[in-house]
Structures are given as C-alpha cells and as structure tokens.
Amino acid sequence: MSLSFMPDLALIQKAFHCACPKCAKGSLFKPGLFQTNLNDVCPLCGLNLAENDIGDGPAVFLVFILGTLIVPAALLFEKFFAPPLWMHGVLWGFVAVGITLGCLKPLKAYIIMLQYKYRPGEWKDGKAE
C-alpha cells in the first residue's frame, strides 16, 4: 500500500523553520518578526526566491481554515457562557489575529516548499532534492 497521500514531514519541518527549500539552512524571509516578504535570493545557497513568490495564497487558505474553526468555537462559547457581545468581538478578534500572525509564515514557507518539490522547472537555480 502506497503512502503517497501522507504529508512529507521533512517539508513541514523545514516550513516551520522558514528555511530555504534547497539548502534547508538559509532564511526564506527578510528579517522581522511578522515580515512575510521573501528574500530575493537565499543568503546561503543563492537560490532565486524572488521570481517564485506565491502571493496571497496562504492568506486565503488561512481565512477559510480560521472561518471554519473560529465560527463554531464562538457559537459554542456563546452557548455555554453567554458573554456580552463586545467580549466576543474582543476575544475572537485577538484569537483570529494571533493565529493568523503565527501561522502565515510557516504556511507560506510550506507552499513554497511544495512548489519547489513538485515543480522544480519553475526555479531558475534549483532542482528538487
């Protein structure tokens, strides 16, 4: 039985480190805590990252995922605790922003890793490992 449908755990690990898909050591992103702009090239191996920016794809994925998770959580919270409406706005606003800021860089890195692995011809300097 083939396990080709299983996620590649090495790619996920590289994505959480926001590492270069080629050398797994250089940083994908410009310095800054919430900076999601890609470096032009990998500082260590020289892989051209600028031409393979994936744009807003990860943000769209997060909107769908968070909407699916946060709305039911807010409804359950309302059913069990019945807080005032302003508390929902504050609580779920902070939860949504916090999860988004925490997950955006790793998700963007993961999608870049998948692109590097499955479409190596689109990368000028690199080939899939």
N, C-alpha and C positions, 0 to 999 in steps of 0.2 A: 504494500500500500504506500503510495507516494504522499509525502507531507508537503507538497509544493504550495498548499494553501496556507501553511503556517507562516507567520511573520519572521523575517530574518532578524534574530535577536542581536546580532553584531551591528546591523544598521540602526536598530533602535538605540543601542548603547552609544554609538557614535553620535546619533542625533541629540541625545541628552547632553552630550559634551559639546555640542555645536561645533564639531570638528570637520575638517576638510574631508570630502568623500574619497579622495585619492590617497592621502598620506595618513589620515586619521589623527593628525597632531596639530596642524595649523588651524587657526580660528576662521570660521566662516564669516563672522560678523565684525563690523567695526566696533571699536571699544565703546562701552557704555552699557549700563545695566539693562535698559529697555530698548537698546538700539537694535533695530531689525534690518538695517541696510547691510547688504553683503559687501565684503572686501572686494576690490577689483580683481585681485589675484591672491592665491594662498600665500601667506608670508613664508612658508617653508618649502613647498614643492613647486610653486609657481603656476598651479592650475588656474586657468582663466575662469573666474566665477562671475564676472560682470555680465557676460552675454547669456547666462543661464538663470537669471533671476526669475522666480516663479510668480512674482507679483502678489496679488491679494488672495490667492487660492487658499492658503492656510487660515486666513481670517474668515473666509466664507465657511470653511469646514467647522471652525470654532463656533460661529453663530448658530449653525444647525445643531451641533452637538450640545452646546450650552442651552439652547432653547428647549431641546428635548429633555435635558436633565433638570434645569432650574425651574421650569414652569410646574412640573409635577411636585417638586420639592416645596415650592411656595404654596401650592394648593394643600399639601399635607400639613405644612406648618400652620396654615390658616385653620384647617380642620381641628388640629389638636390643641393649639394655643390661642387662637383668635386674637392676635395682637392688633393694635391700631394700624390703619393703612400706611401712615408715614413710616412705621417700623419696617413694613415690607419693602418700601422704596429704598430705605437706607440699607437694610440688611442685604437684600438681593442685588442691589446696585454694587455694593462692595464685593460681594461674592462673585458676581459676573466679571467685574473689572479685575479682581485678583486672579481668578482662574485664567482669564484671557491673557493677562500680562505674564503669568507663569508658564503658560503652555504655548504661546505664539512662536517663540524662538525654536524650541525643540521640534514643534510640528513643521515649521518652515524648513529646518535642517533635515528632518526625515523625508520630506517630499523631494528636497534636492538630492538626498542620497538615493532615493528610488529612481529619480531621473538619471543620475549618474550610472546606476547599476543596469537599468533596463534600456537606456537609450545612450550608449556611450558614443555613438557617432555624432551627437549634437555637441560634444565637448571638444574644443579645439586641441587641448593639450593632454586629454586624459582618455584612458580606456578603463573599463570596468575591471575590478580586481578579481 
